[in-house]
Amino acid sequence: MPDMRFAPPNPLRIADRATGLNSVSVRSYNERLLLSLLLQNDGITRLEIGEKTGLSAQTISVLLRSLEQEGLVSKGKALREQGRVGPPTIPVALNPEGAYSVGICIGHKNTEIVLVNFVGEVGFHATLPNPSPSQNSNHPEFLETIQKAIAMLPKGTYDRLAGVGLALPESGSLVGGEEQAIEQKYAALQHEIESEIGFPVFVQNDITATAGGESMFGVAKPLTDYLFFYLGAELHTRLVLNHQIYNGNSALSFDVGILNLEQALQQQGMPTDPLWDRSSNWPDYGQTQKIWEQALIERLTNSCLALTQFVEVDTVVLSSYAPRDICRTVCSILEQSVPGITAIAGNLNPSPKAVGAASLPFNSRFMVN
């Protein structure tokens, strides 16, 4: 039987509460195995399920019947293959309206909130400016925006909200009381969401959650082993082997991210707001941008070469909220710099971190871990 584990790891903290879809917390291994397989395949036949899982036809029929009754799985159109005798083949797939999740990520300058369905399609997205460090509580729009996201659920699907995923940044770079204050603030944030919204909250590091989101919903769905990079304010990396995410003894980040480009542009008096705007492309920043891209590609190249001395990985995934043409250009040059490497730009939009956060409840409650 193939390894059907998914990259998103168990959340660091999970609310001790269940609501709606309350049978999912005790799903059988075979149910989770089947749901994981359906997530990887957009429409698959019972015969293919049997070939990939080793489950008997009778077991598959019982599982699919149960999952279909719960609304988690739906049948596709009957397919009659030429020359095939017998009834037509009916593929099955995840029902996009079978479950929903809210994802929240705390970024460098903004907090982003999304509502996604069971196949990762975004139905709501909002960006809020982060409160200043002097504020004692979260800005008043925060919980209201989460409620707005939940209000976007299709009629009759409120009880299909699997939970809220919260992606938090690293605080290890902070020192002493500052780090403790940040941790306390995040713990208070989780408690506030749980108590006010009334749904379980699943918490994970933001880069790890993003890597998991690309594995669940993005370009990394068919990949088993790859080196993952997230290009945000800084450049972050994770290693994914056999679908599992590794980040070593300490999380790595490099000062060649978008914040570095912003600082270079500010020195020349050039506008930098477009760098943080998820809805628009960047203007042509000319030579300054080219110098930044060269430094970024050099860092990516060095990381790839260092890794491939010890681990056979031939694929790189670069995820970012930066314009996709920028990421594709970087990937193309990286492939030329490191022979044998295939570099792929991520496709989680509009916020890879928030979508990654939204994958956490799905992974914990439905998928094989």
PALOMAR-732753 format. One record per residue (C-alpha): residue number from 1; x, y, z. Coordinates in nm, 2 decimals, always signed. Example, Ala and Ser with C-alpha at 12.3 -4.5 7.8 and 13.67 -1.06 7.14 Angstrom:
BEGIN
R | num | X | Y | Z
R | 1 | +1.23 | -0.45 | +0.78 $
R | 2 | +1.37 | -0.11 | +0.71 $
END
This chain:
BEGIN
R | num | X | Y | Z
R | 1 | +0.00 | +0.00 | +0.00 $
R | 2 | +0.14 | +0.34 | -0.09 $
R | 3 | +0.23 | +0.60 | +0.18 $
R | 4 | -0.07 | +0.84 | +0.17 $
R | 5 | +0.06 | +1.07 | +0.44 $
R | 6 | +0.03 | +1.44 | +0.37 $
R | 7 | +0.29 | +1.71 | +0.44 $
R | 8 | +0.09 | +1.93 | +0.68 $
R | 9 | +0.20 | +1.82 | +1.03 $
R | 10 | -0.03 | +1.81 | +1.33 $
R | 11 | -0.09 | +2.16 | +1.46 $
R | 12 | +0.12 | +2.27 | +1.75 $
R | 13 | -0.19 | +2.35 | +1.96 $
R | 14 | -0.55 | +2.24 | +1.90 $
R | 15 | -0.86 | +2.37 | +2.08 $
R | 16 | -1.02 | +2.10 | +2.30 $
R | 17 | -1.36 | +2.15 | +2.14 $
R | 18 | -1.56 | +1.99 | +1.85 $
R | 19 | -1.84 | +2.15 | +1.66 $
R | 20 | -2.02 | +2.05 | +1.35 $
R | 21 | -1.89 | +1.76 | +1.15 $
R | 22 | -1.83 | +1.61 | +1.49 $
R | 23 | -1.79 | +1.25 | +1.37 $
R | 24 | -1.47 | +1.34 | +1.18 $
R | 25 | -1.26 | +1.33 | +1.50 $
R | 26 | -1.30 | +0.95 | +1.51 $
R | 27 | -1.27 | +0.88 | +1.14 $
R | 28 | -1.13 | +0.53 | +1.06 $
R | 29 | -0.79 | +0.50 | +0.90 $
R | 30 | -0.95 | +0.37 | +0.58 $
R | 31 | -1.18 | +0.67 | +0.56 $
R | 32 | -0.89 | +0.91 | +0.60 $
R | 33 | -0.69 | +0.71 | +0.35 $
R | 34 | -0.97 | +0.73 | +0.09 $
R | 35 | -1.02 | +1.11 | +0.15 $
R | 36 | -0.65 | +1.17 | +0.12 $
R | 37 | -0.64 | +0.98 | -0.21 $
R | 38 | -0.94 | +1.18 | -0.34 $
R | 39 | -0.77 | +1.50 | -0.25 $
R | 40 | -0.47 | +1.40 | -0.46 $
R | 41 | -0.68 | +1.30 | -0.76 $
R | 42 | -0.95 | +1.51 | -0.92 $
R | 43 | -1.19 | +1.23 | -1.01 $
R | 44 | -1.09 | +0.86 | -0.96 $
R | 45 | -1.27 | +0.53 | -1.02 $
R | 46 | -1.33 | +0.26 | -0.77 $
R | 47 | -1.10 | +0.03 | -0.96 $
R | 48 | -0.82 | +0.29 | -0.94 $
R | 49 | -0.89 | +0.33 | -0.57 $
R | 50 | -0.85 | -0.04 | -0.52 $
R | 51 | -0.52 | -0.04 | -0.71 $
R | 52 | -0.37 | +0.24 | -0.51 $
R | 53 | -0.49 | +0.14 | -0.17 $
R | 54 | -0.52 | -0.24 | -0.17 $
R | 55 | -0.87 | -0.22 | -0.02 $
R | 56 | -1.13 | -0.47 | -0.14 $
R | 57 | -1.41 | -0.36 | -0.37 $
R | 58 | -1.67 | -0.43 | -0.10 $
R | 59 | -1.48 | -0.21 | +0.15 $
R | 60 | -1.44 | +0.07 | -0.10 $
R | 61 | -1.82 | +0.06 | -0.17 $
R | 62 | -1.91 | +0.08 | +0.20 $
R | 63 | -1.67 | +0.37 | +0.26 $
R | 64 | -1.78 | +0.57 | -0.04 $
R | 65 | -2.15 | +0.51 | +0.04 $
R | 66 | -2.09 | +0.64 | +0.40 $
R | 67 | -1.88 | +0.94 | +0.28 $
R | 68 | -2.13 | +1.03 | +0.01 $
R | 69 | -2.42 | +1.02 | +0.27 $
R | 70 | -2.22 | +1.27 | +0.48 $
R | 71 | -2.17 | +1.49 | +0.18 $
R | 72 | -1.79 | +1.47 | +0.18 $
R | 73 | -1.77 | +1.28 | -0.15 $
R | 74 | -1.97 | +1.32 | -0.48 $
R | 75 | -2.01 | +1.11 | -0.79 $
R | 76 | -1.90 | +1.24 | -1.13 $
R | 77 | -2.06 | +1.18 | -1.47 $
R | 78 | -2.07 | +0.82 | -1.59 $
R | 79 | -1.79 | +0.74 | -1.84 $
R | 80 | -1.84 | +0.46 | -2.10 $
R | 81 | -1.50 | +0.35 | -2.23 $
R | 82 | -1.49 | +0.24 | -2.59 $
R | 83 | -1.47 | -0.14 | -2.62 $
R | 84 | -1.54 | -0.19 | -2.25 $
R | 85 | -1.82 | -0.44 | -2.16 $
R | 86 | -2.04 | -0.37 | -1.86 $
R | 87 | -2.18 | -0.07 | -1.68 $
R | 88 | -2.02 | +0.27 | -1.73 $
R | 89 | -1.74 | +0.38 | -1.50 $
R | 90 | -1.84 | +0.65 | -1.25 $
R | 91 | -1.55 | +0.85 | -1.10 $
R | 92 | -1.57 | +0.99 | -0.75 $
R | 93 | -1.42 | +1.31 | -0.60 $
R | 94 | -1.43 | +1.52 | -0.30 $
R | 95 | -1.74 | +1.74 | -0.27 $
R | 96 | -1.61 | +2.10 | -0.27 $
R | 97 | -1.90 | +2.19 | -0.04 $
R | 98 | -1.83 | +1.89 | +0.19 $
R | 99 | -1.63 | +2.09 | +0.44 $
R | 100 | -1.49 | +2.45 | +0.48 $
R | 101 | -1.21 | +2.61 | +0.68 $
R | 102 | -1.10 | +2.96 | +0.78 $
R | 103 | -0.73 | +3.03 | +0.75 $
R | 104 | -0.56 | +3.32 | +0.93 $
R | 105 | -0.19 | +3.42 | +0.89 $
R | 106 | -0.01 | +3.69 | +1.09 $
R | 107 | +0.24 | +3.85 | +0.84 $
R | 108 | +0.51 | +4.11 | +0.85 $
R | 109 | +0.27 | +4.40 | +0.80 $
R | 110 | -0.07 | +4.25 | +0.76 $
R | 111 | -0.30 | +3.98 | +0.88 $
R | 112 | -0.48 | +3.79 | +0.61 $
R | 113 | -0.80 | +3.58 | +0.65 $
R | 114 | -0.95 | +3.34 | +0.39 $
R | 115 | -1.24 | +3.10 | +0.37 $
R | 116 | -1.17 | +2.79 | +0.16 $
R | 117 | -1.37 | +2.49 | +0.06 $
R | 118 | -1.28 | +2.12 | +0.07 $
R | 119 | -1.06 | +2.14 | -0.24 $
R | 120 | -0.88 | +2.46 | -0.15 $
R | 121 | -1.08 | +2.71 | -0.35 $
R | 122 | -1.09 | +3.06 | -0.18 $
R | 123 | -1.44 | +3.20 | -0.13 $
R | 124 | -1.34 | +3.50 | +0.08 $
R | 125 | -1.02 | +3.70 | +0.14 $
R | 126 | -0.95 | +4.00 | +0.35 $
R | 127 | -0.63 | +4.18 | +0.44 $
R | 128 | -0.60 | +4.38 | +0.77 $
R | 129 | -0.31 | +4.60 | +0.89 $
R | 130 | -0.14 | +4.46 | +1.20 $
R | 131 | -0.19 | +4.65 | +1.52 $
R | 132 | +0.10 | +4.85 | +1.65 $
R | 133 | +0.32 | +4.69 | +1.92 $
R | 134 | +0.19 | +4.92 | +2.18 $
R | 135 | -0.17 | +4.80 | +2.15 $
R | 136 | -0.28 | +4.56 | +2.42 $
R | 137 | -0.54 | +4.37 | +2.21 $
R | 138 | -0.61 | +4.29 | +1.85 $
R | 139 | -0.76 | +4.56 | +1.64 $
R | 140 | -1.15 | +4.56 | +1.66 $
R | 141 | -1.19 | +4.45 | +1.29 $
R | 142 | -1.02 | +4.12 | +1.35 $
R | 143 | -1.30 | +3.90 | +1.49 $
R | 144 | -1.55 | +4.09 | +1.29 $
R | 145 | -1.36 | +3.99 | +0.97 $
R | 146 | -1.35 | +3.63 | +1.07 $
R | 147 | -1.73 | +3.64 | +1.13 $
R | 148 | -1.76 | +3.79 | +0.78 $
R | 149 | -1.57 | +3.50 | +0.63 $
R | 150 | -1.79 | +3.25 | +0.81 $
R | 151 | -2.10 | +3.44 | +0.69 $
R | 152 | -1.98 | +3.37 | +0.33 $
R | 153 | -2.05 | +3.00 | +0.38 $
R | 154 | -2.32 | +2.88 | +0.13 $
R | 155 | -2.66 | +2.85 | +0.28 $
R | 156 | -2.71 | +2.54 | +0.49 $
R | 157 | -2.33 | +2.46 | +0.53 $
R | 158 | -2.26 | +2.64 | +0.86 $
R | 159 | -2.22 | +2.30 | +1.03 $
R | 160 | -1.96 | +2.20 | +0.77 $
R | 161 | -1.70 | +2.44 | +0.90 $
R | 162 | -1.42 | +2.21 | +1.01 $
R | 163 | -1.24 | +2.48 | +1.21 $
R | 164 | -1.00 | +2.77 | +1.20 $
R | 165 | -0.63 | +2.74 | +1.11 $
R | 166 | -0.40 | +3.00 | +1.26 $
R | 167 | -0.05 | +3.04 | +1.11 $
R | 168 | +0.19 | +3.22 | +1.34 $
R | 169 | +0.54 | +3.36 | +1.26 $
R | 170 | +0.86 | +3.25 | +1.43 $
R | 171 | +0.94 | +3.43 | +1.75 $
R | 172 | +1.27 | +3.26 | +1.82 $
R | 173 | +1.46 | +3.57 | +1.68 $
R | 174 | +1.32 | +3.78 | +1.97 $
R | 175 | +1.49 | +3.79 | +2.31 $
R | 176 | +1.39 | +3.77 | +2.67 $
R | 177 | +1.07 | +3.94 | +2.77 $
R | 178 | +0.99 | +4.05 | +2.42 $
R | 179 | +0.96 | +3.68 | +2.30 $
R | 180 | +0.75 | +3.59 | +2.61 $
R | 181 | +0.52 | +3.89 | +2.54 $
R | 182 | +0.47 | +3.78 | +2.18 $
R | 183 | +0.40 | +3.42 | +2.29 $
R | 184 | +0.14 | +3.54 | +2.54 $
R | 185 | -0.02 | +3.76 | +2.28 $
R | 186 | -0.05 | +3.47 | +2.04 $
R | 187 | -0.20 | +3.24 | +2.31 $
R | 188 | -0.45 | +3.52 | +2.40 $
R | 189 | -0.53 | +3.55 | +2.03 $
R | 190 | -0.61 | +3.18 | +2.00 $
R | 191 | -0.82 | +3.18 | +2.31 $
R | 192 | -1.01 | +3.49 | +2.18 $
R | 193 | -1.09 | +3.33 | +1.85 $
R | 194 | -1.20 | +3.00 | +2.02 $
R | 195 | -1.43 | +3.18 | +2.28 $
R | 196 | -1.58 | +3.44 | +2.04 $
R | 197 | -1.61 | +3.23 | +1.72 $
R | 198 | -1.70 | +2.90 | +1.88 $
R | 199 | -1.50 | +2.68 | +1.65 $
R | 200 | -1.18 | +2.47 | +1.72 $
R | 201 | -0.85 | +2.65 | +1.64 $
R | 202 | -0.55 | +2.47 | +1.49 $
R | 203 | -0.22 | +2.65 | +1.53 $
R | 204 | +0.11 | +2.60 | +1.34 $
R | 205 | +0.42 | +2.78 | +1.23 $
R | 206 | +0.34 | +2.99 | +0.92 $
R | 207 | +0.61 | +2.86 | +0.69 $
R | 208 | +0.54 | +2.50 | +0.78 $
R | 209 | +0.17 | +2.56 | +0.73 $
R | 210 | +0.24 | +2.71 | +0.39 $
R | 211 | +0.45 | +2.41 | +0.28 $
R | 212 | +0.16 | +2.20 | +0.39 $
R | 213 | -0.09 | +2.41 | +0.19 $
R | 214 | +0.12 | +2.37 | -0.13 $
R | 215 | +0.12 | +1.99 | -0.07 $
R | 216 | -0.25 | +1.97 | -0.01 $
R | 217 | -0.39 | +2.21 | -0.26 $
R | 218 | -0.11 | +2.35 | -0.48 $
R | 219 | +0.17 | +2.25 | -0.72 $
R | 220 | +0.33 | +2.01 | -0.47 $
R | 221 | +0.03 | +1.78 | -0.46 $
R | 222 | +0.19 | +1.51 | -0.68 $
R | 223 | +0.54 | +1.55 | -0.52 $
R | 224 | +0.69 | +1.33 | -0.26 $
R | 225 | +1.03 | +1.49 | -0.20 $
R | 226 | +1.12 | +1.85 | -0.26 $
R | 227 | +1.29 | +2.16 | -0.12 $
R | 228 | +1.04 | +2.42 | -0.03 $
R | 229 | +1.11 | +2.80 | -0.02 $
R | 230 | +0.87 | +3.07 | +0.09 $
R | 231 | +0.96 | +3.42 | -0.03 $
R | 232 | +0.80 | +3.68 | +0.20 $
R | 233 | +0.96 | +3.95 | +0.40 $
R | 234 | +1.25 | +3.71 | +0.43 $
R | 235 | +1.33 | +3.39 | +0.25 $
R | 236 | +1.24 | +3.08 | +0.44 $
R | 237 | +1.30 | +2.71 | +0.37 $
R | 238 | +1.17 | +2.36 | +0.46 $
R | 239 | +1.28 | +2.02 | +0.34 $
R | 240 | +1.00 | +1.78 | +0.25 $
R | 241 | +1.08 | +1.41 | +0.23 $
R | 242 | +0.82 | +1.13 | +0.19 $
R | 243 | +0.55 | +1.40 | +0.23 $
R | 244 | +0.68 | +1.50 | +0.57 $
R | 245 | +0.81 | +1.85 | +0.65 $
R | 246 | +1.15 | +1.89 | +0.82 $
R | 247 | +1.29 | +2.22 | +0.94 $
R | 248 | +1.59 | +2.09 | +1.14 $
R | 249 | +1.69 | +2.21 | +1.48 $
R | 250 | +1.61 | +2.57 | +1.40 $
R | 251 | +1.40 | +2.75 | +1.14 $
R | 252 | +1.62 | +2.90 | +0.86 $
R | 253 | +1.56 | +3.24 | +0.71 $
R | 254 | +1.77 | +3.46 | +0.49 $
R | 255 | +1.77 | +3.84 | +0.45 $
R | 256 | +1.71 | +3.83 | +0.07 $
R | 257 | +1.33 | +3.86 | +0.09 $
R | 258 | +1.09 | +4.14 | -0.01 $
R | 259 | +1.19 | +4.34 | +0.29 $
R | 260 | +1.54 | +4.36 | +0.16 $
R | 261 | +1.41 | +4.49 | -0.18 $
R | 262 | +1.19 | +4.74 | +0.00 $
R | 263 | +1.49 | +4.88 | +0.19 $
R | 264 | +1.69 | +4.92 | -0.13 $
R | 265 | +1.40 | +5.10 | -0.30 $
R | 266 | +1.35 | +5.33 | -0.01 $
R | 267 | +1.71 | +5.44 | -0.02 $
R | 268 | +1.64 | +5.56 | -0.38 $
R | 269 | +1.31 | +5.72 | -0.29 $
R | 270 | +1.10 | +5.48 | -0.49 $
R | 271 | +0.75 | +5.37 | -0.40 $
R | 272 | +0.73 | +5.04 | -0.21 $
R | 273 | +0.35 | +5.00 | -0.13 $
R | 274 | +0.30 | +4.77 | -0.44 $
R | 275 | +0.54 | +4.52 | -0.28 $
R | 276 | +0.29 | +4.43 | -0.01 $
R | 277 | -0.02 | +4.46 | -0.23 $
R | 278 | -0.16 | +4.11 | -0.31 $
R | 279 | -0.39 | +4.24 | -0.58 $
R | 280 | -0.15 | +4.40 | -0.82 $
R | 281 | +0.17 | +4.35 | -1.01 $
R | 282 | +0.49 | +4.52 | -0.92 $
R | 283 | +0.60 | +4.82 | -1.13 $
R | 284 | +0.93 | +4.79 | -1.31 $
R | 285 | +1.20 | +4.87 | -1.05 $
R | 286 | +1.48 | +4.84 | -1.30 $
R | 287 | +1.83 | +4.77 | -1.19 $
R | 288 | +1.75 | +4.77 | -0.82 $
R | 289 | +1.51 | +4.48 | -0.87 $
R | 290 | +1.76 | +4.29 | -1.09 $
R | 291 | +2.03 | +4.32 | -0.82 $
R | 292 | +1.79 | +4.19 | -0.56 $
R | 293 | +1.68 | +3.90 | -0.79 $
R | 294 | +2.05 | +3.81 | -0.84 $
R | 295 | +2.11 | +3.80 | -0.46 $
R | 296 | +1.79 | +3.59 | -0.41 $
R | 297 | +1.89 | +3.34 | -0.68 $
R | 298 | +2.24 | +3.32 | -0.54 $
R | 299 | +2.09 | +3.23 | -0.20 $
R | 300 | +1.86 | +2.97 | -0.35 $
R | 301 | +2.14 | +2.82 | -0.56 $
R | 302 | +2.37 | +2.78 | -0.26 $
R | 303 | +2.09 | +2.62 | -0.05 $
R | 304 | +2.01 | +2.37 | -0.33 $
R | 305 | +2.38 | +2.28 | -0.38 $
R | 306 | +2.44 | +2.24 | -0.01 $
R | 307 | +2.14 | +2.01 | +0.02 $
R | 308 | +2.20 | +1.79 | -0.28 $
R | 309 | +2.54 | +1.69 | -0.13 $
R | 310 | +2.35 | +1.49 | +0.12 $
R | 311 | +1.99 | +1.43 | -0.01 $
R | 312 | +1.87 | +1.34 | -0.35 $
R | 313 | +1.61 | +1.61 | -0.42 $
R | 314 | +1.55 | +1.73 | -0.77 $
R | 315 | +1.26 | +1.96 | -0.73 $
R | 316 | +1.22 | +2.30 | -0.57 $
R | 317 | +0.89 | +2.47 | -0.49 $
R | 318 | +0.90 | +2.85 | -0.45 $
R | 319 | +0.58 | +2.98 | -0.29 $
R | 320 | +0.52 | +3.35 | -0.25 $
R | 321 | +0.25 | +3.63 | -0.26 $
R | 322 | +0.49 | +3.81 | -0.50 $
R | 323 | +0.36 | +3.83 | -0.86 $
R | 324 | +0.38 | +3.49 | -1.02 $
R | 325 | +0.58 | +3.61 | -1.32 $
R | 326 | +0.85 | +3.72 | -1.08 $
R | 327 | +0.85 | +3.38 | -0.92 $
R | 328 | +0.86 | +3.20 | -1.26 $
R | 329 | +1.15 | +3.42 | -1.37 $
R | 330 | +1.34 | +3.33 | -1.05 $
R | 331 | +1.26 | +2.96 | -1.10 $
R | 332 | +1.38 | +2.96 | -1.46 $
R | 333 | +1.71 | +3.12 | -1.37 $
R | 334 | +1.75 | +2.88 | -1.08 $
R | 335 | +1.71 | +2.58 | -1.31 $
R | 336 | +1.99 | +2.72 | -1.52 $
R | 337 | +2.21 | +2.77 | -1.21 $
R | 338 | +2.16 | +2.42 | -1.07 $
R | 339 | +2.17 | +2.15 | -1.33 $
R | 340 | +1.92 | +1.87 | -1.28 $
R | 341 | +1.69 | +2.08 | -1.06 $
R | 342 | +1.32 | +2.15 | -1.16 $
R | 343 | +1.20 | +2.47 | -1.00 $
R | 344 | +0.82 | +2.53 | -0.98 $
R | 345 | +0.64 | +2.85 | -0.87 $
R | 346 | +0.36 | +2.79 | -0.62 $
R | 347 | +0.00 | +2.86 | -0.71 $
R | 348 | -0.18 | +2.93 | -0.39 $
R | 349 | -0.35 | +3.26 | -0.43 $
R | 350 | -0.40 | +3.52 | -0.30 $
R | 351 | -0.22 | +3.44 | +0.02 $
R | 352 | -0.02 | +3.11 | +0.04 $
R | 353 | +0.02 | +3.14 | +0.42 $
R | 354 | -0.35 | +3.19 | +0.49 $
R | 355 | -0.45 | +2.90 | +0.26 $
R | 356 | -0.18 | +2.69 | +0.43 $
R | 357 | -0.34 | +2.78 | +0.76 $
R | 358 | -0.68 | +2.68 | +0.63 $
R | 359 | -0.54 | +2.34 | +0.54 $
R | 360 | -0.46 | +2.26 | +0.90 $
R | 361 | -0.82 | +2.17 | +1.01 $
R | 362 | -0.87 | +1.95 | +0.70 $
R | 363 | -0.54 | +1.77 | +0.76 $
R | 364 | -0.60 | +1.71 | +1.13 $
R | 365 | -0.97 | +1.60 | +1.09 $
R | 366 | -0.98 | +1.42 | +0.76 $
R | 367 | -0.64 | +1.31 | +0.62 $
R | 368 | -0.39 | +1.04 | +0.70 $
R | 369 | -0.11 | +1.19 | +0.91 $
END
